[in-house]
């Protein structure tokens, strides 16, 4: 029997964003996070809501890093290890890795504009059996980043275009993050993320299951950051899918550590 598997559940709630501000030369940021994601419903191609045959669950260890190369550019790296249970099978393995450069193109006293280019590389996981860990295709993304700060808060936003080799649809990807300082040691972060498939992807067949590669998703991420000291921050976060097409309706919780 052929049925649609919702491909975008593979990447929900696990995206880390490079900010518009670059790091000082030689300085770094390392951010490991642990995610737990579950979906029991999905949106179909028209945005209608349906129950999944069984819960889709994913746990992930995600590592994101930044390194300042010069005063105007920095290296960004992200990789992850996933454990996925779709109710019929379980699969674990390294997910796609991303490596990129953020180049500052203009800065003001309280604002900055940057460009980001990145390469998405699969780790060699199997794409012949489900559940799938990723598309299994090389991709590239270019984006424009904008950040602005003020007393007690900041915004950090991005708009980019991602293209994969092969079947996956091209995507517009954007986010808008608002950070608010509660006190000197605690911050609240609200991030709205959009992933918009452009409709030019092809379906693929894996174990007689049709995999759609064209999806859309709007999700909200809420997080509290606590400064442990001047180099270490602990983050508690929650992520919720708000609207979508050909994707799961899921929530995730995560715990993160920022070390610089």
C-alpha positions in Angstrom: 0.0 0.0 0.0 1.3 3.5 -0.9 0.9 6.3 1.5 2.5 9.7 2.2 5.2 10.1 4.8 5.6 13.7 5.9 9.2 14.6 5.1 9.5 17.9 6.9 9.1 16.2 10.4 12.8 15.3 9.9 13.9 18.9 10.4 11.3 20.4 12.6 12.4 22.1 15.7 16.1 21.4 15.2 17.3 24.3 13.2 20.0 26.6 14.7 20.4 30.0 13.4 23.6 32.0 12.9 23.0 35.5 14.2 23.7 38.7 12.2 26.5 39.7 14.5 29.9 38.2 13.9 32.3 37.1 16.6 35.7 38.7 17.5 38.7 37.0 15.7 39.7 33.9 17.6 36.6 33.8 19.8 34.1 30.9 19.7 30.7 29.7 20.8 29.8 26.0 21.3 26.1 25.1 21.8 25.1 21.5 22.5 21.3 20.9 22.8 19.2 17.8 23.5 15.7 17.8 21.8 12.7 15.6 22.4 10.0 15.9 19.6 6.6 14.2 19.2 3.8 14.5 16.6 0.5 12.7 16.7 -1.2 14.6 13.9 -0.2 16.0 10.5 -1.3 18.6 7.9 -2.1 17.3 4.4 -1.3 19.0 1.1 -4.3 21.3 1.6 -3.5 22.1 5.2 -6.2 19.8 6.6 -5.5 18.2 10.0 -5.4 14.4 10.4 -4.3 11.8 12.9 -1.1 9.8 12.3 -1.4 6.1 12.4 1.0 6.1 15.3 3.0 8.8 17.1 6.2 10.0 15.4 9.0 10.6 18.0 12.5 12.0 17.6 15.2 12.6 20.1 18.3 14.5 19.0 21.7 15.7 20.2 22.5 18.8 18.2 25.8 20.7 18.3 26.2 24.2 16.9 29.4 26.2 16.8 30.7 29.6 15.7 34.3 30.8 15.3 35.4 34.3 14.6 37.8 34.4 11.6 38.2 38.2 11.2 36.3 41.1 12.6 33.9 40.9 9.7 33.3 37.1 9.2 32.9 33.9 11.1 32.6 30.2 10.5 29.4 28.4 11.6 29.1 24.6 11.9 26.1 22.4 12.9 25.7 18.7 13.2 23.3 16.3 15.0 22.6 12.7 16.0 19.0 11.5 15.7 17.0 8.6 17.1 13.6 8.4 15.2 10.6 6.1 16.0 7.7 6.4 13.5 5.7 3.6 15.2 6.7 0.9 12.7 10.5 1.1 12.9 13.3 2.8 14.7 16.4 4.3 13.2 19.4 6.2 14.6 22.3 8.0 13.0 24.1 11.2 12.2 21.9 13.7 10.4 22.9 16.3 7.9 25.8 18.7 8.8 25.9 22.3 7.8 29.0 24.5 7.4 28.9 28.1 6.5 30.4 31.6 6.6 28.7 34.8 7.9 30.1 37.9 6.3 29.2 41.3 7.9 28.5 43.8 5.1 27.4 46.9 7.1 27.2 47.9 10.7 25.8 50.8 12.7 26.0 51.7 16.4 23.1 49.4 17.2 22.5 47.4 14.0 24.2 45.0 11.6 23.5 43.5 8.2 25.3 40.3 7.1 25.3 37.7 4.4 25.4 34.0 5.1 26.4 31.1 2.7 26.3 27.5 3.8 26.6 24.0 2.5 24.4 21.1 3.8 26.1 17.7 3.6 24.4 14.3 4.4 26.3 11.9 6.6 25.8 8.8 4.6 22.6 7.5 6.3 20.3 5.1 4.4 17.6 6.5 2.2 16.2 3.1 1.2 14.3 2.4 4.4 12.1 4.4 6.8 12.0 6.3 9.0 14.3 8.6 7.1 16.9 10.7 8.8 17.2 13.3 6.0 16.9 13.9 2.3 20.3 12.3 1.6 21.1 15.1 -0.9 23.7 17.9 -0.8 22.2 21.4 -0.4 23.3 25.0 -0.4 21.7 28.1 1.2 22.3 31.8 0.9 20.7 34.4 3.2 20.5 38.0 4.4 20.7 38.6 8.1 19.7 41.7 10.1 20.1 42.4 13.8 19.3 45.4 15.9 19.8 45.9 19.7 18.5 48.4 22.2 18.5 48.7 26.0 17.1 45.5 27.4 16.5 43.7 24.1 17.3 42.9 20.5 16.0 41.4 17.2 17.8 39.0 15.0 16.3 38.0 11.7 17.1 36.1 8.5 15.7 35.4 5.1 17.3 32.8 2.9 17.0 30.5 -0.2 17.9 26.8 0.1 18.4 24.5 -2.9 19.0 20.7 -2.7 20.4 18.4 -5.4 17.9 15.9 -6.7 14.2 15.5 -5.6 13.8 18.0 -2.7 11.9 21.2 -3.3 13.6 24.5 -3.2 12.8 26.4 0.0 12.5 29.9 1.3 13.6 30.0 4.9 13.1 32.8 7.4 13.1 33.6 11.0 12.6 36.6 13.3 13.9 36.4 16.9 13.0 38.8 19.7 15.2 38.7 22.8 14.2 40.5 26.0 16.3 40.9 29.1 14.3 40.0 32.2 17.3 40.9 34.5 21.0 40.9 34.2 21.2 37.0 34.2 17.9 35.9 32.5 16.6 36.5 29.0 13.4 35.5 27.2 13.8 34.6 23.5 10.9 34.3 21.0 11.7 33.0 17.6 9.2 32.6 14.7 10.4 30.4 11.9 9.1 29.8 8.4 10.1 27.1 6.0 8.3 27.4 2.6 8.6 24.8 -0.1 8.4 26.3 -3.5 6.5 23.4 -5.1 9.2 22.2 -7.5 10.1 19.0 -5.6 9.6 15.5 -6.8 8.1 12.6 -4.7 10.3 9.6 -4.2 9.4 6.0 -3.3 11.0 4.3 -0.3 9.7 0.8 0.7 6.5 1.4 -1.4 5.9 4.6 0.6 5.6 7.9 -1.2 7.8 10.6 0.3 6.7 14.1 -0.5 9.6 16.6 -0.6 7.5 19.8 -0.8 6.3 21.1 2.5 5.6 24.3 4.4 5.8 25.0 8.1 5.4 27.9 10.5 6.6 27.3 14.0 7.2 29.2 17.2 10.2 28.7 19.6 10.1 30.0 23.2 13.2 29.8 25.3 14.6 31.1 28.7 18.3 31.7 29.0 20.1 31.7 32.4 23.7 33.0 32.8 25.7 30.6 34.9 28.8 32.8 34.7 30.3 35.2 32.1 31.1 32.3 29.7 28.3 29.8 30.2 24.5 30.0 29.6 21.8 27.3 30.1 18.7 27.3 27.9 15.3 25.7 28.4 13.1 25.8 25.3 9.8 24.8 23.8 8.9 24.6 20.1 5.4 24.4 18.6 4.2 23.9 15.0 1.6 26.6 14.2 0.6 26.0 10.6 1.8 23.9 7.7 1.2 21.7 4.7 2.5 18.2 4.2 4.1 18.2 7.6 3.6 17.0 11.2 1.8 18.9 13.9 4.4 18.4 16.7 5.9 19.9 19.8 9.4 19.7 21.1 11.3 20.5 24.3 15.0 21.1 24.6 17.8 21.8 27.0 20.9 23.6 25.8 24.2 24.9 27.0 26.1 27.9 25.5 29.8 28.1 26.2 32.0 30.8 24.8 
